[in-house]
Amino acid sequence: MTTDALATWLRIRNQIDWTSAAGRMPAPVEPVVDGLITWCREGGRSPGLARGRRLLAALAQSRTDASHKRPLTCALLTGWQQLVLGTPEVRFRQGDAFAKGGRERYALTPRTQRDFGHCLRESADPRVPLASRAARAYLDVIFFHPFPDGNARLAILTLGYVLESEGVRLDQVGPLQTTRYADDAAGAADLAALVFVLIRSTHQRANRFRH
């Protein structure tokens, strides 16, 4: 049987020095162009009017949740995912999940949903730089693969939520959308660094525009 990529991710996740993986930026960061809205209007990776409308609705809800300082939980993500998929009922997956043509398997155990909740709570840990927390939460959604469909879209919304909670928005999110592997510790740390670069470059472009 294919190796459990989720177990691999949880091991790798605990080995990464998230504190030094990314720098810190003062908040808020307000873009000239809202990269997440642009991404939603394009339908995520696949252009589509209905899909884009659903993503915009989910983004609006996630930002409302952030404005109310609602903790990042599986229940919160379930509400967004209902909007992403346009269905009134979404449940945590009931079996093993697969991705990358079956090359990665994310096992389901009695602990999976509880472990996911614990990882989501860590997205609010102020000891870790914001960029690292956002990147880590993104990867948690990717590798826990909590729902049968739409996890890649949900991962972007989750990253955006973590940033939004501290008043940070990006002017582009396209560079984030590359294939990630559960056993790639260097790639995970690089994602945190990339999020920091995107925050910093958004801030710099906004300052140039306004001055």
DOZAMAR-472258 format. One record per residue: residue in one letter; x, y, z of N, C-alpha, C, O, CB in turn. Coordinates in steps of 0.02 Angstrom, whole numbers, padded with zeros to 5 digits, always signed. Glycine has a CB too. Example, Ala and Ser with C-alpha at 12.3 -4.5 7.8 and 13.67 -1.06 7.14 Angstrom:
<rs>
A+00660-00284+00390+00615-00225+00390+00660-00165+00390+00712-00166+00423+00565-00224+00452;S+00642-00112+00354+00684-00053+00357+00645+00002+00394+00670+00057+00402+00704-00030+00286;
</rs>
This chain:
<rs>
M+00042-00060+00000+00000+00000+00000+00044+00062+00000+00099+00062+00028-00048+00000+00061;T+00019+00115-00032+00055+00178-00035+00068+00205+00035+00025+00201+00079+00016+00229-00077;T+00126+00234+00045+00144+00263+00110+00094+00317+00130+00068+00352+00087+00215+00293+00107;D+00081+00322+00195+00035+00372+00221+00070+00441+00219+00112+00456+00261+00013+00354+00293;A+00051+00481+00169+00082+00547+00160+00063+00594+00216+00101+00639+00233+00063+00577+00093;L+00005+00585+00246-00015+00629+00301+00030+00617+00362+00051+00665+00394-00089+00618+00320;A+00044+00554+00377+00089+00540+00433+00158+00569+00419+00192+00594+00464+00094+00463+00444;T+00180+00565+00356+00244+00594+00336+00243+00670+00347+00291+00698+00374+00260+00578+00263;W+00189+00702+00326+00183+00775+00335+00186+00794+00409+00220+00842+00427+00118+00800+00304;L+00150+00758+00451+00150+00775+00522+00219+00768+00553+00238+00807+00597+00100+00730+00560;R+00257+00720+00530+00326+00712+00554+00369+00770+00529+00406+00801+00568+00355+00644+00531;I+00365+00784+00464+00404+00838+00434+00385+00905+00464+00428+00947+00479+00394+00840+00357;R+00320+00915+00474+00293+00978+00500+00326+00996+00567+00340+01055+00580+00218+00973+00509;N+00337+00946+00608+00365+00958+00674+00441+00967+00673+00471+00987+00723+00348+00901+00720;Q+00472+00952+00617+00544+00960+00611+00565+01028+00582+00622+01048+00589+00572+00905+00567;I+00518+01062+00551+00534+01126+00518+00539+01182+00570+00497+01186+00615+00481+01143+00465;D+00589+01224+00563+00596+01282+00607+00553+01339+00578+00579+01382+00542+00671+01304+00614;W+00489+01338+00592+00443+01387+00564+00459+01458+00587+00444+01506+00552+00372+01369+00583;T+00489+01464+00645+00504+01531+00672+00555+01568+00629+00551+01629+00622+00530+01525+00742;S+00602+01531+00599+00653+01563+00559+00642+01554+00484+00681+01578+00443+00721+01537+00577;A+00588+01520+00465+00576+01506+00394+00555+01569+00357+00564+01574+00296+00522+01453+00386;A+00526+01618+00393+00503+01679+00361+00515+01738+00407+00520+01731+00468+00428+01674+00342;G+00520+01797+00377+00528+01857+00416+00462+01883+00441+00410+01852+00432+00563+01910+00375;R+00465+01940+00474+00404+01972+00501+00394+02039+00466+00442+02075+00452+00409+01981+00578;M+00331+02056+00454+00312+02120+00424+00261+02154+00468+00218+02120+00497+00284+02110+00352;P+00265+02220+00475+00213+02255+00513+00147+02253+00475+00146+02256+00414+00233+02328+00527;A+00091+02248+00511+00025+02249+00481-00006+02317+00495+00016+02351+00541-00020+02192+00510;P-00056+02339+00457-00087+02301+00401-00047+02309+00336-00005+02353+00330-00159+02325+00391;V-00063+02266+00289-00037+02271+00221-00098+02273+00175-00135+02223+00170+00012+02212+00203;E-00109+02329+00142-00168+02339+00100-00146+02345+00027-00111+02393+00010-00208+02402+00122;P-00165+02298-00015-00142+02298-00084-00180+02349-00127-00236+02369-00110-00150+02230-00114;V-00150+02369-00181-00184+02410-00231-00236+02367-00267-00292+02390-00280-00134+02441-00281;V-00217+02306-00283-00262+02258-00314-00269+02199-00267-00219+02173-00242-00235+02235-00384;D-00330+02177-00254-00342+02122-00209-00331+02056-00246-00373+02035-00286-00414+02125-00179;G-00274+02024-00232-00257+01963-00268-00305+01906-00258-00316+01867-00305-00189+01942-00248;L-00334+01899-00199-00381+01845-00187-00446+01855-00225-00475+01807-00249-00394+01837-00113;I-00469+01916-00229-00529+01929-00268-00516+01913-00342-00558+01883-00375-00553+02002-00260;T-00459+01934-00367-00441+01918-00436-00440+01843-00447-00466+01818-00497-00373+01949-00454;W-00409+01807-00401-00405+01734-00406-00475+01703-00406-00489+01657-00445-00364+01705-00348;C-00519+01727-00362-00587+01700-00359-00624+01713-00424-00659+01669-00450-00625+01731-00301;R-00618+01773-00451-00654+01790-00512-00631+01747-00571-00669+01734-00617-00644+01864-00529;E-00569+01726-00568-00543+01681-00620-00563+01609-00607-00546+01564-00646-00467+01687-00625;G-00598+01597-00551-00620+01529-00535-00566+01486-00505-00567+01425-00513-00646+01496-00595;G-00517+01517-00471-00462+01477-00446-00417+01459-00504-00393+01502-00540-00488+01414-00409;R-00405+01395-00512-00362+01374-00567-00400+01369-00633-00370+01376-00686-00330+01306-00551;S-00465+01357-00629-00504+01346-00690-00556+01401-00697-00601+01407-00656-00538+01277-00688;P-00551+01441-00750-00601+01494-00760-00671+01465-00765-00681+01413-00796-00585+01534-00823;G-00718+01498-00735-00787+01475-00737-00831+01522-00697-00816+01536-00638-00794+01403-00711;L-00884+01547-00727-00925+01598-00695-00954+01574-00629-00948+01607-00578-00980+01620-00741;A-00987+01515-00630-01019+01490-00569-00968+01474-00516-00977+01490-00457-01062+01428-00585;R-00914+01443-00536-00861+01426-00488-00832+01489-00457-00819+01491-00397-00806+01385-00522;G-00821+01540-00498-00795+01603-00472-00843+01635-00423-00821+01662-00372-00781+01650-00529;R-00908+01634-00437-00957+01662-00390-00955+01625-00324-00960+01656-00271-01027+01660-00421;R-00949+01560-00326-00946+01521-00264-00884+01538-00224-00887+01544-00163-00948+01445-00280;L-00828+01545-00258-00766+01563-00223-00771+01632-00192-00747+01643-00136-00707+01559-00271;L-00801+01679-00227-00809+01746-00200-00853+01745-00137-00840+01781-00089-00838+01793-00252;A-00905+01704-00139-00949+01698-00080-00911+01668-00021-00918+01691+00036-01010+01655-00096;A-00870+01618-00035-00830+01587+00018-00778+01635+00045-00766+01638+00105-00796+01523-00007;L-00747+01674+00000-00698+01724+00022-00731+01776+00066-00704+01796+00118-00664+01757-00039;A-00790+01800+00046-00825+01850+00086-00841+01823+00155-00834+01859+00205-00890+01871+00051;Q-00863+01760+00159-00878+01731+00224-00815+01724+00266-00816+01737+00326-00911+01663+00215;S-00760+01703+00234-00698+01695+00272-00674+01761+00300-00647+01764+00355-00643+01663+00228;R-00684+01815+00262-00663+01881+00286-00709+01907+00341-00686+01941+00387-00660+01931+00228;T-00772+01890+00337-00818+01907+00391-00797+01870+00455-00795+01899+00509-00890+01889+00373;D-00780+01807+00447-00757+01767+00504-00694+01797+00534-00686+01799+00595-00746+01694+00484;A-00648+01818+00491-00586+01848+00515-00600+01913+00552-00569+01927+00604-00538+01861+00456;S-00646+01953+00527-00661+02017+00559-00692+02007+00628-00685+02051+00672-00709+02057+00515;H-00725+01950+00638-00754+01934+00703-00706+01893+00747-00725+01870+00801-00819+01896+00692;K-00645+01883+00722-00593+01847+00760-00616+01776+00778-00602+01751+00832-00576+01886+00824;R-00652+01744+00732-00674+01676+00745-00614+01629+00738-00578+01633+00688-00732+01656+00697;P-00604+01584+00785-00547+01538+00781-00552+01493+00719-00607+01475+00697-00543+01495+00844;L-00494+01476+00691-00492+01432+00634-00504+01360+00657-00463+01331+00692-00423+01437+00597;T-00561+01333+00638-00581+01265+00658-00605+01227+00597-00617+01255+00544-00635+01268+00712;C-00613+01162+00606-00640+01121+00552-00711+01141+00536-00732+01140+00478-00637+01046+00571;A-00749+01160+00587-00819+01182+00575-00820+01246+00533-00862+01252+00489-00855+01194+00642;L-00774+01292+00546-00771+01353+00507-00755+01337+00434-00786+01364+00388-00718+01401+00536;L-00706+01293+00423-00688+01274+00355-00745+01238+00320-00753+01244+00259-00626+01230+00356;T-00783+01200+00358-00840+01164+00328-00890+01214+00298-00917+01203+00244-00875+01119+00380;G-00902+01269+00335-00947+01321+00309-00921+01352+00245-00960+01363+00198-00957+01374+00361;W-00857+01366+00242-00828+01393+00180-00834+01342+00123-00850+01360+00066-00754+01413+00190;Q-00822+01279+00139-00821+01228+00088-00891+01217+00058-00898+01199+00000-00794+01163+00116;Q-00942+01227+00099-01010+01223+00072-01020+01276+00018-01053+01263-00033-01062+01233+00128;L-00992+01335+00029-00997+01388-00020-00953+01374-00081-00973+01386-00138-00978+01456+00011;V-00893+01349-00069-00847+01333-00124-00878+01283-00172-00874+01290-00233-00780+01305-00097;L-00910+01232-00144-00938+01178-00185-01010+01189-00204-01037+01155-00248-00932+01112-00148;G-01043+01238-00172-01112+01251-00188-01159+01196-00166-01207+01180-00201-01120+01262-00261;T-01144+01167-00108-01185+01112-00083-01200+01125-00009-01157+01149+00028-01150+01044-00093;P-01261+01108+00014-01279+01123+00083-01250+01075+00135-01253+01088+00195-01353+01123+00090;E-01221+01020+00111-01195+00971+00159-01124+00951+00139-01113+00926+00084-01240+00909+00162;V-01077+00962+00183-01008+00943+00173-00985+00909+00237-00994+00936+00292-00962+01004+00155;R-00955+00850+00230-00932+00814+00289-00858+00799+00282-00831+00792+00227-00972+00748+00297;F-00825+00794+00340-00755+00772+00341-00751+00704+00307-00795+00661+00315-00727+00768+00414;R-00698+00694+00269-00693+00631+00230-00701+00569+00274-00683+00569+00333-00626+00629+00194;Q-00728+00517+00245-00745+00457+00281-00697+00399+00268-00707+00343+00292-00814+00435+00264;G-00644+00412+00230-00596+00360+00215-00530+00391+00193-00522+00452+00195-00622+00312+00160;D-00483+00348+00173-00419+00373+00147-00431+00417+00086-00478+00405+00047-00372+00315+00130;A-00389+00467+00078-00393+00511+00019-00329+00503-00022-00277+00484+00004-00404+00586+00041;F-00335+00519-00085-00278+00511-00131-00270+00574-00173-00319+00609-00188-00287+00449-00176;A-00209+00588-00193-00195+00645-00237-00135+00628-00280-00102+00577-00271-00181+00710-00196;K-00123+00673-00329-00065+00665-00375-00069+00597-00410-00020+00560-00413+00001+00671-00336;G-00128+00583-00437-00137+00521-00474-00130+00459-00431-00111+00406-00456-00088+00518-00530;G-00144+00465-00367-00139+00408-00322-00072+00399-00290-00062+00352-00251-00158+00347-00358;R-00024+00442-00307+00044+00434-00280+00049+00455-00207+00093+00432-00171+00094+00474-00321;E+00004+00498-00184+00002+00517-00114-00064+00493-00084-00118+00505-00111+00010+00594-00105;R-00058+00459-00027-00117+00434+00010-00118+00467+00078-00068+00469+00113-00116+00357+00017;Y-00176+00493+00096-00185+00525+00161-00232+00481+00202-00293+00481+00192-00213+00598+00154;A-00204+00443+00248-00243+00394+00285-00292+00427+00332-00281+00483+00355-00196+00347+00324;L-00347+00393+00345-00395+00414+00395-00389+00369+00456-00393+00308+00449-00468+00413+00367;T-00379+00398+00514-00375+00361+00577-00424+00393+00626-00452+00446+00612-00302+00361+00605;P-00435+00362+00683-00479+00393+00734-00453+00461+00758-00491+00500+00787-00486+00346+00793;R-00389+00476+00746-00359+00539+00769-00359+00594+00716-00344+00651+00731-00289+00527+00793;T-00374+00578+00653-00362+00624+00599-00397+00691+00608-00366+00744+00603-00383+00594+00534;Q-00462+00690+00622-00499+00752+00628-00476+00792+00689-00472+00853+00686-00574+00739+00632;R-00461+00758+00743-00436+00792+00802-00367+00824+00789-00354+00880+00810-00432+00743+00862;D-00324+00786+00756-00258+00813+00739-00264+00874+00694-00226+00923+00701-00215+00760+00706;F-00311+00872+00648-00322+00928+00602-00342+00990+00642-00316+01045+00631-00376+00911+00550;G-00388+00981+00689-00409+01037+00731-00351+01067+00770-00346+01128+00778-00463+01015+00778;H-00308+01023+00796-00250+01047+00834-00204+01088+00789-00179+01141+00810-00211+00988+00865;C-00191+01064+00729-00148+01100+00683-00178+01168+00664-00142+01218+00660-00135+01059+00620;L-00243+01170+00653-00276+01233+00636-00268+01283+00693-00258+01343+00680-00350+01221+00620;R-00273+01261+00754-00267+01307+00811-00198+01339+00813-00190+01396+00836-00280+01270+00876;E-00148+01304+00789-00080+01331+00790-00071+01390+00742-00021+01425+00745-00030+01277+00773;S-00119+01400+00698-00115+01457+00651-00120+01524+00687-00105+01576+00657-00170+01452+00599;A-00140+01523+00750-00146+01585+00789-00088+01596+00837-00090+01642+00878-00211+01585+00827;D-00037+01554+00833+00019+01558+00880+00062+01619+00865+00096+01620+00814+00062+01494+00878;P+00062+01671+00907+00098+01733+00891+00174+01725+00893+00210+01769+00870+00078+01787+00939;R+00198+01670+00920+00271+01659+00923+00300+01643+00854+00360+01650+00843+00287+01603+00971;V+00256+01622+00808+00278+01603+00741+00260+01660+00693+00204+01686+00696+00245+01536+00718;P+00306+01680+00648+00290+01734+00601+00227+01720+00561+00212+01662+00545+00349+01745+00553;L+00191+01772+00546+00127+01766+00510+00135+01727+00445+00093+01684+00430+00098+01834+00497;A+00186+01742+00406+00195+01708+00342+00203+01632+00351+00177+01593+00312+00256+01736+00305;S+00239+01613+00403+00248+01541+00417+00183+01509+00438+00167+01453+00417+00301+01531+00471;R+00145+01544+00480+00081+01516+00502+00032+01507+00444-00003+01457+00440+00050+01560+00556;A+00031+01556+00399-00013+01552+00342+00007+01495+00295-00035+01457+00272-00013+01618+00303;A+00073+01489+00282+00097+01435+00239+00084+01367+00270+00064+01320+00236+00172+01443+00226;R+00096+01361+00335+00085+01297+00369+00012+01277+00368-00004+01219+00357+00109+01301+00442;A-00033+01325+00379-00105+01310+00376-00125+01288+00306-00166+01243+00298-00146+01371+00398;Y-00097+01321+00256-00110+01301+00186-00091+01228+00175-00129+01189+00148-00070+01346+00137;L-00031+01210+00197-00007+01141+00188-00047+01092+00231-00057+01035+00210+00067+01137+00206;D-00070+01113+00289-00112+01069+00329-00175+01049+00291-00195+00991+00291-00130+01103+00396;V-00206+01097+00259-00267+01082+00220-00250+01036+00162-00287+00989+00147-00300+01146+00195;I-00195+01050+00129-00175+01008+00072-00163+00936+00093-00187+00890+00060-00111+01036+00040;F-00128+00925+00148-00107+00857+00165-00156+00821+00212-00158+00760+00213-00040+00859+00197;F-00195+00858+00251-00250+00824+00287-00306+00807+00239-00342+00758+00249-00276+00868+00344;H-00312+00847+00185-00361+00833+00133-00430+00820+00166-00459+00766+00156-00339+00772+00089;P-00455+00868+00204-00512+00854+00248-00577+00836+00212-00619+00801+00241-00524+00912+00291;F-00586+00859+00151-00649+00849+00117-00638+00810+00051-00583+00811+00024-00684+00916+00102;P-00689+00776+00027-00681+00736-00033-00662+00777-00095-00631+00750-00141-00743+00699-00047;D-00679+00842-00096-00665+00883-00156-00651+00955-00134-00674+00977-00081-00725+00880-00206;G-00615+00991-00176-00606+01062-00166-00553+01083-00116-00552+01140-00095-00669+01091-00146;N-00508+01038-00097-00460+01054-00045-00408+01105-00066-00385+01146-00025-00426+00992-00022;A-00388+01105-00130-00339+01154-00153-00367+01224-00149-00332+01271-00129-00317+01138-00225;R-00431+01232-00168-00463+01298-00163-00469+01318-00089-00457+01376-00072-00532+01297-00197;L-00488+01271-00048-00496+01285+00023-00429+01304+00055-00427+01347+00099-00525+01225+00060;A-00375+01274+00032-00309+01290+00059-00290+01363+00047-00263+01396+00091-00255+01244+00029;I-00306+01389-00013-00292+01459-00028-00334+01504+00017-00310+01554+00043-00306+01475-00102;L-00398+01487+00025-00442+01526+00069-00416+01526+00141-00420+01576+00177-00514+01500+00066;T-00391+01469+00163-00365+01463+00231-00303+01507+00240-00297+01542+00290-00348+01390+00246;L-00259+01504+00192-00200+01548+00194-00221+01621+00198-00196+01660+00238-00154+01536+00133;G-00269+01639+00155-00294+01707+00155-00325+01727+00221-00318+01784+00243-00343+01716+00099;Y-00361+01680+00252-00393+01694+00316-00341+01709+00371-00349+01756+00410-00436+01634+00338;V-00288+01670+00373-00236+01680+00424-00205+01749+00415-00193+01784+00464-00181+01626+00419;L-00192+01769+00353-00165+01835+00341-00216+01890+00358-00200+01939+00390-00143+01842+00268;E-00278+01879+00336-00332+01928+00347-00342+01941+00421-00358+01997+00442-00397+01903+00316;S-00333+01890+00461-00343+01897+00534-00296+01948+00564-00310+01974+00619-00334+01829+00568;E-00241+01963+00529-00194+02013+00554-00189+02073+00507-00139+02110+00508-00125+01982+00565;G-00240+02082+00465-00244+02141+00423-00199+02141+00363-00179+02194+00338-00228+02199+00463;V-00182+02081+00338-00137+02076+00280-00173+02045+00221-00204+01992+00227-00074+02034+00298;R-00169+02078+00164-00194+02051+00101-00139+02053+00049-00096+02097+00050-00257+02090+00077;L-00141+02006+00004-00091+02001-00050-00119+02029-00115-00179+02028-00127-00069+01928-00059;D-00074+02055-00157-00097+02077-00222-00091+02023-00276-00113+02033-00332-00058+02139-00244;Q-00062+01967-00258-00060+01910-00303-00054+01845-00263-00020+01842-00212-00002+01916-00354;V-00087+01793-00288-00083+01728-00255-00062+01673-00303-00050+01616-00283-00151+01710-00223;G-00057+01689-00367-00039+01639-00418+00025+01601-00403+00027+01541-00413-00032+01672-00484;P+00078+01635-00378+00141+01599-00364+00134+01544-00311+00176+01500-00307+00193+01647-00341;L+00080+01545-00272+00071+01494-00220+00047+01428-00250+00054+01376-00218+00021+01518-00169;Q+00020+01430-00310-00013+01371-00338+00035+01326-00377+00032+01322-00438-00070+01393-00382;T+00078+01294-00340+00121+01243-00369+00112+01178-00329+00089+01180-00272+00195+01266-00370;T+00130+01123-00359+00121+01058-00326+00167+01052-00265+00226+01068-00269+00134+01000-00375;R+00138+01030-00210+00176+01021-00147+00176+00948-00128+00127+00912-00140+00146+01064-00090;Y+00231+00925-00098+00238+00855-00078+00247+00850-00003+00282+00891+00028+00297+00821-00116;A+00216+00800+00026+00214+00793+00099+00283+00783+00130+00294+00802+00187+00169+00737+00118;D+00329+00753+00093+00394+00737+00121+00447+00791+00106+00506+00780+00118+00418+00671+00094;D+00426+00848+00080+00473+00900+00058+00478+00955+00111+00443+01005+00107+00450+00929-00010;A+00521+00944+00160+00529+00994+00213+00557+01059+00186+00534+01113+00206+00576+00967+00267;A+00604+01055+00141+00633+01116+00112+00580+01155+00074+00578+01216+00076+00693+01099+00067;G+00538+01119+00038+00484+01152+00000+00434+01186+00046+00409+01239+00029+00449+01102-00044;A+00419+01155+00103+00373+01186+00151+00402+01250+00179+00368+01301+00183+00356+01137+00208;A+00466+01249+00197+00499+01309+00222+00503+01362+00168+00496+01422+00182+00569+01293+00248;D+00514+01340+00106+00517+01388+00050+00449+01421+00039+00446+01479+00020+00539+01352-00014;L+00395+01384+00051+00328+01414+00044+00319+01470+00095+00292+01522+00078+00273+01360+00053;A+00341+01459+00156+00337+01511+00207+00376+01573+00184+00353+01629+00191+00363+01486+00274;A+00436+01561+00158+00476+01617+00133+00442+01652+00075+00445+01713+00070+00545+01592+00112;L+00410+01614+00031+00374+01643-00025+00316+01687-00001+00306+01742-00027+00349+01589-00072;V+00278+01663+00048+00223+01703+00074+00250+01769+00102+00220+01822+00092+00185+01665+00129;F+00306+01766+00136+00337+01827+00162+00356+01874+00105+00344+01934+00109+00399+01811+00205;V+00386+01847+00053+00405+01889-00005+00343+01921-00036+00345+01980-00055+00442+01846-00057;L+00289+01883-00041+00227+01911-00070+00198+01966-00026+00173+02016-00052+00176+01855-00080;I+00202+01957+00040+00178+02010+00085+00221+02072+00077+00195+02128+00070+00180+01985+00159;R+00287+02063+00076+00332+02120+00071+00324+02155+00004+00323+02217+00002+00405+02097+00080;S+00319+02118-00050+00313+02149-00116+00245+02184-00124+00241+02236-00156+00322+02097-00171;T+00193+02156-00094+00128+02189-00095+00133+02257-00059+00107+02307-00084+00074+02146-00061;H+00165+02257-00002+00175+02318+00037+00215+02370-00003+00197+02429-00004+00210+02302+00103;Q+00268+02347-00035+00311+02394-00072+00274+02423-00133+00278+02483-00146+00374+02358-00096;R+00237+02381-00169+00200+02406-00227+00146+02455-00206+00134+02506-00239+00169+02348-00267;A+00112+02440-00150+00060+02485-00125+00089+02552-00105+00059+02605-00119+00023+02452-00066;N+00147+02551-00073+00179+02615-00053+00200+02656-00113+00193+02717-00113+00240+02601-00008;R+00227+02622-00164+00248+02659-00225+00187+02691-00258+00190+02748-00282+00284+02612-00275;F+00132+02655-00260+00071+02680-00292+00043+02740-00254+00021+02789-00284+00018+02624-00297;R+00045+02736-00189+00013+02788-00148+00057+02849-00138+00033+02902-00117-00006+02760-00080;H+00122+02842-00153+00167+02899-00144+00197+02921-00211+00237+02968-00212+00223+02881-00095;
</rs>
